[in-house]
Amino acid sequence: MKYLFCFLFLFYTANTFGQISFPKGFKLIAGDNLTGEDDRYSNGKYVFATYPLFRPFEDDIWKDDQFKKHVADYFGFPFYQTRDSLLWGTGKKGDVYSYVIVDKGGQGFELYSRYNDADFAHHSKWLLNTMREYRKKGKLFIFPMRVPKE
């Protein structure tokens, strides 16, 4: 029982320490899914969202252009791979600007807005830099988990 408690405590704290803190002014927009998978965070002008994307887990497929093409088809604009194995892309869907980063695990993180201004560029850089900072520290980069109220 003691080992089970220790395991659960470590699992919970690892996820808690990986939860990102959004820039000042961003608030939760709760989605329909109780796990928070479809939650958004917005300040009224810009929105952060996350997308679980299917990705085969063999490393040689990640280096292949197949996954990059899959992601580009999903979002509707081209993606590029960084030296540290992130995929990023930016484009316009309808009248909404989008900046997306996909990590090696296949999790997509998107910033979108109707405005393509200096603040959009600032929040895009914040997303990329924060993601890299968490990876460098060995932390998971995940949106805060929502605990459903009974």
C-alpha positions as CSV (number, residue, x, y, z in Angstrom):
1,M,0.0,0.0,0.0
2,K,2.9,2.3,0.8
3,Y,4.4,1.8,-2.6
4,L,1.1,2.4,-4.3
5,F,0.7,5.7,-2.5
6,C,4.2,6.7,-3.4
7,F,3.6,5.9,-7.1
8,L,0.4,7.8,-7.2
9,F,1.9,10.8,-5.4
10,L,4.9,10.9,-7.9
11,F,2.5,10.5,-10.9
12,Y,0.3,13.3,-9.7
13,T,3.2,15.7,-8.9
14,A,5.0,14.9,-12.2
15,N,1.9,16.0,-14.0
16,T,1.3,19.0,-11.8
17,F,4.9,20.3,-12.2
18,G,4.5,19.9,-16.0
19,Q,1.5,22.1,-16.2
20,I,2.3,25.4,-17.8
21,S,1.4,28.8,-16.5
22,F,-0.1,31.0,-19.2
23,P,0.8,34.6,-19.6
24,K,-1.1,37.1,-17.4
25,G,-4.7,37.6,-18.4
26,F,-5.4,34.2,-20.0
27,K,-8.4,32.4,-18.5
28,L,-9.8,28.9,-18.9
29,I,-12.6,28.3,-21.4
30,A,-13.8,24.9,-20.3
31,G,-14.6,22.4,-23.1
32,D,-17.2,19.6,-23.0
33,N,-14.7,16.9,-22.2
34,L,-14.3,16.4,-18.4
35,T,-10.7,15.6,-18.7
36,G,-10.0,19.0,-20.2
37,E,-8.7,17.8,-23.5
38,D,-10.8,20.4,-25.4
39,D,-10.1,23.3,-23.0
40,R,-8.9,26.6,-24.3
41,Y,-7.1,29.5,-22.7
42,S,-7.9,33.0,-23.9
43,N,-7.5,36.6,-23.0
44,G,-10.3,37.6,-25.3
45,K,-8.1,38.3,-28.3
46,Y,-5.7,35.3,-28.5
47,V,-6.5,31.7,-27.8
48,F,-4.3,28.7,-26.8
49,A,-5.6,25.2,-27.7
50,T,-4.1,21.7,-27.7
51,Y,-4.7,18.8,-30.1
52,P,-3.7,15.1,-29.6
53,L,-2.4,14.0,-33.0
54,F,-1.8,10.3,-33.9
55,R,1.9,9.6,-34.4
56,P,3.6,6.3,-35.0
57,F,6.2,6.0,-32.2
58,E,9.1,4.6,-34.2
59,D,11.9,7.2,-34.4
60,D,12.6,6.7,-38.0
61,I,9.0,7.6,-38.9
62,W,9.3,10.9,-37.0
63,K,12.2,11.9,-39.2
64,D,10.3,10.9,-42.2
65,D,8.2,13.5,-44.0
66,Q,5.0,11.4,-43.6
67,F,4.2,12.7,-40.1
68,K,5.0,16.3,-41.2
69,K,2.6,15.8,-44.2
70,H,-0.1,14.4,-41.9
71,V,0.2,17.4,-39.6
72,A,0.2,19.8,-42.5
73,D,-2.9,18.2,-43.9
74,Y,-4.6,18.3,-40.5
75,F,-4.0,22.0,-40.0
76,G,-4.0,23.2,-43.6
77,F,-0.6,24.8,-43.9
78,P,3.1,23.7,-44.2
79,F,5.2,22.6,-41.2
80,Y,8.9,22.7,-40.6
81,Q,11.1,20.7,-38.3
82,T,13.4,22.4,-35.8
83,R,16.8,21.1,-34.8
84,D,15.3,20.0,-31.5
85,S,12.7,17.8,-33.1
86,L,9.7,20.1,-32.9
87,L,7.4,20.7,-35.8
88,W,6.1,24.3,-36.3
89,G,3.8,25.9,-38.8
90,T,1.9,29.1,-39.2
91,G,-0.9,30.0,-41.5
92,K,-4.3,31.4,-42.0
93,K,-7.5,29.4,-41.8
94,G,-10.4,31.5,-43.0
95,D,-9.9,34.8,-41.3
96,V,-8.0,33.3,-38.3
97,Y,-4.2,33.3,-38.0
98,S,-2.7,30.2,-36.4
99,Y,0.7,29.2,-35.0
100,V,1.2,25.6,-34.1
101,I,3.9,23.6,-32.5
102,V,3.8,19.8,-32.4
103,D,6.1,17.9,-30.0
104,K,7.7,14.6,-30.7
105,G,4.9,12.8,-28.8
106,G,2.4,14.1,-31.3
107,Q,0.8,16.7,-29.1
108,G,-0.1,19.9,-31.0
109,F,-0.2,23.3,-29.3
110,E,-1.9,26.1,-31.1
111,L,-2.1,29.9,-30.7
112,Y,-4.8,31.4,-32.9
113,S,-6.4,34.9,-33.3
114,R,-8.1,37.1,-35.8
115,Y,-5.1,39.5,-35.3
116,N,-1.6,39.0,-36.7
117,D,0.1,41.7,-34.8
118,A,3.1,42.2,-32.4
119,D,1.2,40.5,-29.5
120,F,0.5,37.5,-31.7
121,A,4.2,37.3,-32.5
122,H,5.1,37.7,-28.8
123,H,2.7,34.9,-27.7
124,S,4.0,32.7,-30.5
125,K,7.6,33.1,-29.2
126,W,6.4,32.6,-25.6
127,L,4.8,29.3,-26.6
128,L,8.0,28.0,-28.3
129,N,10.4,29.3,-25.6
130,T,8.3,27.9,-22.8
131,M,8.0,24.6,-24.5
132,R,11.8,24.4,-24.9
133,E,12.4,25.5,-21.4
134,Y,10.2,22.7,-20.0
135,R,11.9,20.2,-22.2
136,K,15.3,21.3,-21.1
137,K,14.3,20.9,-17.4
138,G,12.8,17.4,-18.2
139,K,9.3,18.5,-17.5
140,L,6.2,17.6,-19.4
141,F,4.6,20.5,-21.3
142,I,0.9,20.1,-20.7
143,F,-2.1,22.5,-20.2
144,P,-3.3,22.7,-16.6
145,M,-5.6,19.8,-15.7
146,R,-9.1,20.7,-14.8
147,V,-10.6,18.9,-11.8
148,P,-14.4,18.4,-12.4
149,K,-16.6,19.6,-9.6
150,E,-19.1,17.2,-8.2
